Amino acid sequence: MFGIGTTELIIIMFIILLIFGAKKLPELAQGLGKGIREFKKASNDIQEELSMDKLDEQIKSTKNEKKDEKKDEMKSEKTEKKDI
C-alpha cells in the first residue's frame, strides 16, 4: 500500500492516536467519510453532465445531417423537374 509496510502503518496510527485522542478519532473518520462521499458524488455528477452534453451534440449533429439530406433531396428533385 503506497510502499508503506505494516510496521510503518502501525506507527502512523499510534501517532495519530496520540495527537487527536481516542474520543476525536471517530469524529475525524466520520468527517473523512463524508468528504469522500461528497467528492464521489460531485465526480459522478460531472461525468453525467459531460455524457449528457455529448448526447446532446450527437442528437444535434444527427438532426443537421437529416436536414442536409432533405435539402439534397429537394435540390435533386428540382433539377429533375427542370430537366423534364
C-alpha positions as a Markdown table, in Angstrom:
| # | Residue | x | y | z |
|---|---|---|---|---|
| 1 | Met | 0.0 | 0.0 | 0.0 |
| 2 | Phe | 2.0 | 3.0 | -1.3 |
| 3 | Gly | 5.2 | 1.4 | -0.2 |
| 4 | Ile | 4.2 | 1.6 | 3.5 |
| 5 | Gly | 4.7 | -1.6 | 5.4 |
| 6 | Thr | 2.7 | -2.9 | 8.4 |
| 7 | Thr | 5.1 | -1.5 | 11.0 |
| 8 | Glu | 5.1 | 2.0 | 9.5 |
| 9 | Leu | 1.3 | 1.9 | 9.3 |
| 10 | Ile | 1.0 | 0.9 | 13.0 |
| 11 | Ile | 3.5 | 3.7 | 14.0 |
| 12 | Ile | 1.5 | 6.3 | 11.9 |
| 13 | Met | -1.8 | 5.1 | 13.5 |
| 14 | Phe | -0.2 | 5.4 | 17.0 |
| 15 | Ile | 1.0 | 8.9 | 16.3 |
| 16 | Ile | -2.5 | 9.9 | 15.1 |
| 17 | Leu | -4.0 | 8.4 | 18.2 |
| 18 | Leu | -1.6 | 10.4 | 20.4 |
| 19 | Ile | -2.2 | 13.6 | 18.6 |
| 20 | Phe | -6.0 | 13.5 | 18.4 |
| 21 | Gly | -7.0 | 11.2 | 21.2 |
| 22 | Ala | -9.4 | 8.3 | 21.2 |
| 23 | Lys | -12.5 | 10.4 | 21.5 |
| 24 | Lys | -11.7 | 12.5 | 18.5 |
| 25 | Leu | -10.8 | 9.7 | 16.1 |
| 26 | Pro | -14.4 | 8.6 | 15.3 |
| 27 | Glu | -15.4 | 12.1 | 14.5 |
| 28 | Leu | -12.4 | 12.5 | 12.2 |
| 29 | Ala | -13.1 | 9.3 | 10.4 |
| 30 | Gln | -16.8 | 10.3 | 10.0 |
| 31 | Gly | -15.8 | 13.7 | 8.6 |
| 32 | Leu | -13.3 | 12.0 | 6.2 |
| 33 | Gly | -16.0 | 9.5 | 5.1 |
| 34 | Lys | -18.4 | 12.4 | 4.4 |
| 35 | Gly | -15.8 | 14.2 | 2.4 |
| 36 | Ile | -15.0 | 11.2 | 0.3 |
| 37 | Arg | -18.7 | 10.6 | -0.3 |
| 38 | Glu | -19.3 | 14.2 | -1.4 |
| 39 | Phe | -16.2 | 14.0 | -3.7 |
| 40 | Lys | -17.6 | 10.9 | -5.4 |
| 41 | Lys | -21.0 | 12.4 | -5.8 |
| 42 | Ala | -19.5 | 15.5 | -7.4 |
| 43 | Ser | -17.4 | 13.4 | -9.6 |
| 44 | Asn | -20.4 | 11.3 | -10.8 |
| 45 | Asp | -22.4 | 14.5 | -11.4 |
| 46 | Ile | -19.7 | 15.9 | -13.6 |
| 47 | Gln | -19.4 | 12.6 | -15.5 |
| 48 | Glu | -23.2 | 12.6 | -16.0 |
| 49 | Glu | -23.2 | 16.2 | -17.2 |
| 50 | Leu | -20.4 | 15.5 | -19.7 |
| 51 | Ser | -22.2 | 12.4 | -21.1 |
| 52 | Met | -25.4 | 14.4 | -21.4 |
| 53 | Asp | -23.5 | 17.1 | -23.3 |
| 54 | Lys | -22.1 | 14.5 | -25.7 |
| 55 | Leu | -25.5 | 13.0 | -26.2 |
| 56 | Asp | -26.9 | 16.5 | -27.0 |
| 57 | Glu | -24.2 | 17.1 | -29.5 |
| 58 | Gln | -24.8 | 13.7 | -31.2 |
| 59 | Ile | -28.5 | 14.5 | -31.4 |
| 60 | Lys | -27.9 | 17.9 | -32.9 |
| 61 | Ser | -25.4 | 16.5 | -35.5 |
| 62 | Thr | -27.9 | 13.8 | -36.4 |
| 63 | Lys | -30.7 | 16.4 | -36.9 |
| 64 | Asn | -28.3 | 18.5 | -39.0 |
| 65 | Glu | -27.4 | 15.5 | -41.2 |
| 66 | Lys | -31.1 | 14.7 | -41.7 |
| 67 | Lys | -31.8 | 18.4 | -42.7 |
| 68 | Asp | -28.9 | 18.3 | -45.1 |
| 69 | Glu | -30.2 | 15.1 | -46.7 |
| 70 | Lys | -33.6 | 16.6 | -47.1 |
| 71 | Lys | -32.1 | 19.7 | -48.7 |
| 72 | Asp | -30.1 | 17.5 | -51.1 |
| 73 | Glu | -33.2 | 15.5 | -52.0 |
| 74 | Met | -35.2 | 18.7 | -52.7 |
| 75 | Lys | -32.4 | 20.1 | -54.8 |
| 76 | Ser | -32.1 | 16.8 | -56.8 |
| 77 | Glu | -35.9 | 16.9 | -57.3 |
| 78 | Lys | -35.8 | 20.5 | -58.5 |
| 79 | Thr | -33.1 | 19.7 | -61.0 |
| 80 | Glu | -35.0 | 16.6 | -62.2 |
| 81 | Lys | -38.1 | 18.8 | -62.8 |
| 82 | Lys | -36.0 | 21.3 | -64.7 |
| 83 | Asp | -34.6 | 18.6 | -66.9 |
| 84 | Ile | -38.1 | 17.4 | -67.8 |
